[in-house]
Amino acid sequence: MRTRSESEKQVTEWLAARGEDMLELTGELVNIDSGSYDKPGVDAVAEVLRHFLETAGVACELIAIEERGDALRATVSGPPGNSPIMLLGHRDTVFGKGEAAARPFTVKDGRAYGPGVSDMKSGLVMNAFILAAFAKFGGAPAPVIGLFTGDEEIGSKSSRPMIEAEAKRAQAVFNAEPGRASGNVVTARKGGVFFRCDIFGKSAHSGANFQDGISAIEELASKIQAWHAMTDLEAGTTVNVGLVSGGQSVNSVAPHANCEIDLRYVRPQDRDPLVARIGEIAERCRLPGARATLSIQGEFAPVSQSEESKALFDSYVGSAADLGFQVAGEFTGGCADSGFTSAVGTPTLCGLGPVGSKAHSPDEYMEIASFVPRAQATALTIMRLGADDRQAANPAKHP
């Protein structure tokens, strides 16, 4: 066990006394509807966070995004000349308007409940309090940047460029996605590509002129079977058509249909062949006269554990041990913005937020007892990047 420095003690002890405050702020955020397509709601979450951060002495700026939630960038200054350290999190949820009123933030038997409580409003609060601690006591070996984005649940199409740009300048990225139900953090994730396919046929009366029609639904049905046949569980590849619509009436041959396709894969080199195969199936139509278009709606790169990321993970494990808890790394099939930061070569840790489970469901929860220790462990790991860990986690490619 490493002896904690005076600044480490100040930061961890201050965080230890903020548990109730963290929970209160989480409740405030959970009780704001902030579905990905609800820009006013996502921006309202940003305003609450900005007020908290600026009150704590953290400099903030809003980066305007026209259609989705604005990005909030928070900065705590640090020793000049050192590459910044990045805290990452998203404010949007998968839930629509009215969900927060239907099942508001509640606490029961050591768990907090509510839409987005684990994925990932408690993680946002954790990052905000870490930034506040560094603003109050210092101790970070470099500037610390908090990026709070607004469209992760729909592929981060608007946020991706700024996430990648910020990560390229950083020496390390800490993403506060929920900790696993096991208590572990995430060291690897699948990549994902999300497509829309539109099928065009020809309408006809389904009784009087059936032979004149070209059924877009029939064409789509055959394509769905071909796409699903690409799934290879042993290789970690899955293809799932999760949304389907089409047709104009029950007594018409369907002139149009569309679907949305979810591709997941493990290895970066698998991405292009799989995308090409999905495109081939879309393009080749079984019914004469049918045609199809395919577009990518969003995508995430996989998270792979490089040597530098492994060193960062080992440092986090050591910090957790010094705080009295054990943690391991875990692979997950879910995607996250950490895929973008990992893909640009920046050492990345994910799943650092409070422990939780059942995200995207009415049963989503967060383990309250994990809130403070997870905040302390991330803060301690950041502070120790200034010692022997920084060289392992900050290779020369980051000037």
LINBEL-V733076 format. One record per residue. N is the residue number from 0. RES is the residue in one small letter. SS is DSSP state (H for helix, E for strand, C for the rest). OMEGA is omega in whole degrees, -180 to 180 (NA if undefined). Layout:
n;res;ss;omega
N;RES;SS;OMEGA
N;RES;SS;OMEGA
This chain:
n;res;ss;omega
0;m;C;-179
1;r;C;176
2;t;C;-178
3;r;C;178
4;s;C;-180
5;e;H;-180
6;s;H;176
7;e;H;177
8;k;H;-179
9;q;H;-177
10;v;H;-176
11;t;H;179
12;e;H;176
13;w;H;177
14;l;H;180
15;a;H;-179
16;a;C;-175
17;r;C;-175
18;g;H;-180
19;e;H;179
20;d;H;178
21;m;H;-178
22;l;H;180
23;e;H;179
24;l;H;176
25;t;H;178
26;g;H;179
27;e;H;180
28;l;H;-179
29;v;H;-178
30;n;C;172
31;i;C;173
32;d;C;-180
33;s;C;172
34;g;E;-173
35;s;C;-178
36;y;C;-179
37;d;C;-177
38;k;H;179
39;p;H;180
40;g;H;179
41;v;H;178
42;d;H;177
43;a;H;175
44;v;H;178
45;a;H;-179
46;e;H;177
47;v;H;179
48;l;H;-179
49;r;H;179
50;h;H;179
51;f;H;-175
52;l;H;-179
53;e;H;175
54;t;H;179
55;a;C;178
56;g;C;179
57;v;C;179
58;a;E;-177
59;c;E;171
60;e;E;175
61;l;E;178
62;i;E;-172
63;a;C;173
64;i;C;-168
65;e;C;-171
66;e;C;-177
67;r;C;180
68;g;C;176
69;d;C;174
70;a;E;176
71;l;E;180
72;r;E;-179
73;a;E;-175
74;t;E;168
75;v;E;-177
76;s;C;179
77;g;C;-180
78;p;C;-178
79;p;C;176
80;g;C;179
81;n;C;178
82;s;C;-177
83;p;C;176
84;i;E;-170
85;m;E;170
86;l;E;-171
87;l;E;176
88;g;E;-179
89;h;E;-175
90;r;C;-177
91;d;C;176
92;t;E;179
93;v;C;-170
94;f;C;-178
95;g;C;179
96;k;C;177
97;g;C;-177
98;e;H;-179
99;a;H;178
100;a;H;-178
101;a;H;178
102;r;C;-177
103;p;C;179
104;f;C;177
105;t;E;178
106;v;E;-180
107;k;E;174
108;d;C;175
109;g;C;179
110;r;E;174
111;a;E;-178
112;y;E;177
113;g;C;-177
114;p;C;179
115;g;C;-176
116;v;H;180
117;s;H;-176
118;d;H;-6
119;m;H;-174
120;k;H;175
121;s;H;176
122;g;H;176
123;l;H;180
124;v;H;178
125;m;H;179
126;n;H;-179
127;a;H;180
128;f;H;175
129;i;H;177
130;l;H;179
131;a;H;180
132;a;H;179
133;f;H;177
134;a;H;-177
135;k;H;-172
136;f;H;-172
137;g;C;177
138;g;C;176
139;a;C;-176
140;p;C;-177
141;a;C;173
142;p;C;178
143;v;E;-178
144;i;E;172
145;g;E;178
146;l;E;-177
147;f;E;-172
148;t;E;-170
149;g;C;-176
150;d;C;-177
151;e;H;-176
152;e;H;177
153;i;H;171
154;g;C;176
155;s;C;-178
156;k;C;180
157;s;C;-173
158;s;C;-173
159;r;H;-178
160;p;H;-178
161;m;H;176
162;i;H;-179
163;e;H;180
164;a;H;180
165;e;H;-179
166;a;H;180
167;k;H;179
168;r;H;-171
169;a;C;174
170;q;C;179
171;a;E;179
172;v;E;178
173;f;E;-177
174;n;E;-172
175;a;C;168
176;e;C;-174
177;p;C;170
178;g;E;-178
179;r;C;178
180;a;C;178
181;s;C;-173
182;g;C;-178
183;n;C;170
184;v;E;-176
185;v;E;179
186;t;E;178
187;a;E;179
188;r;E;171
189;k;C;167
190;g;E;180
191;g;E;175
192;v;E;-175
193;f;E;-173
194;f;E;165
195;r;E;175
196;c;E;177
197;d;E;-179
198;i;E;-180
199;f;E;177
200;g;C;-179
201;k;E;-179
202;s;C;176
203;a;E;176
204;h;E;-173
205;s;C;176
206;g;C;-173
207;a;C;-174
208;n;C;-176
209;f;H;-174
210;q;H;-180
211;d;H;-175
212;g;C;173
213;i;E;-172
214;s;C;176
215;a;H;179
216;i;H;178
217;e;H;179
218;e;H;180
219;l;H;-179
220;a;H;180
221;s;H;178
222;k;H;180
223;i;H;179
224;q;H;-180
225;a;H;178
226;w;H;-179
227;h;H;179
228;a;C;178
229;m;C;-178
230;t;C;178
231;d;E;-174
232;l;C;-180
233;e;C;179
234;a;C;-179
235;g;C;-179
236;t;E;174
237;t;E;174
238;v;E;-177
239;n;E;171
240;v;E;-172
241;g;E;179
242;l;E;180
243;v;E;172
244;s;E;178
245;g;E;178
246;g;C;178
247;q;C;175
248;s;C;-178
249;v;C;-178
250;n;C;175
251;s;E;165
252;v;E;-170
253;a;C;179
254;p;C;-179
255;h;E;176
256;a;E;176
257;n;E;178
258;c;E;173
259;e;E;-170
260;i;E;179
261;d;E;175
262;l;E;174
263;r;E;-179
264;y;E;-174
265;v;C;-173
266;r;C;180
267;p;C;-178
268;q;C;178
269;d;H;-171
270;r;H;-173
271;d;H;178
272;p;H;180
273;l;H;177
274;v;H;179
275;a;H;-180
276;r;H;177
277;i;H;177
278;g;H;179
279;e;H;180
280;i;H;179
281;a;H;-174
282;e;H;-175
283;r;C;-178
284;c;C;-179
285;r;C;-179
286;l;C;177
287;p;C;179
288;g;C;176
289;a;C;175
290;r;E;-176
291;a;E;171
292;t;E;-179
293;l;E;177
294;s;E;175
295;i;E;-178
296;q;E;-180
297;g;E;178
298;e;E;176
299;f;E;173
300;a;C;176
301;p;C;172
302;v;E;177
303;s;C;-178
304;q;C;174
305;s;C;176
306;e;H;-179
307;e;H;176
308;s;H;177
309;k;H;178
310;a;H;178
311;l;H;178
312;f;H;179
313;d;H;178
314;s;H;178
315;y;H;178
316;v;H;179
317;g;H;178
318;s;H;178
319;a;H;180
320;a;H;178
321;d;H;178
322;l;H;174
323;g;C;175
324;f;C;-178
325;q;C;-179
326;v;C;176
327;a;C;177
328;g;E;-175
329;e;E;175
330;f;E;176
331;t;E;178
332;g;C;178
333;g;C;178
334;c;C;179
335;a;C;178
336;d;C;177
337;s;H;175
338;g;H;178
339;f;H;-177
340;t;H;177
341;s;H;-176
342;a;H;178
343;v;C;173
344;g;C;-179
345;t;C;177
346;p;C;-170
347;t;E;169
348;l;E;-178
349;c;E;-179
350;g;C;-177
351;l;C;-178
352;g;C;177
353;p;C;-178
354;v;E;179
355;g;E;-180
356;s;E;178
357;k;C;177
358;a;C;178
359;h;C;180
360;s;C;178
361;p;C;-178
362;d;C;-179
363;e;C;-179
364;y;E;176
365;m;E;179
366;e;E;-174
367;i;C;-177
368;a;C;-179
369;s;H;-171
370;f;H;-176
371;v;H;-180
372;p;H;180
373;r;H;176
374;a;H;180
375;q;H;-177
376;a;H;178
377;t;H;179
378;a;H;-179
379;l;H;178
380;t;H;178
381;i;H;-178
382;m;H;-178
383;r;H;171
384;l;C;178
385;g;C;-179
386;a;C;-172
387;d;C;-176
388;d;H;-172
389;r;H;-179
390;q;H;179
391;a;H;-174
392;a;H;-178
393;n;C;-178
394;p;C;-173
395;a;C;-178
396;k;C;176
397;h;C;-176
398;p;C;NA
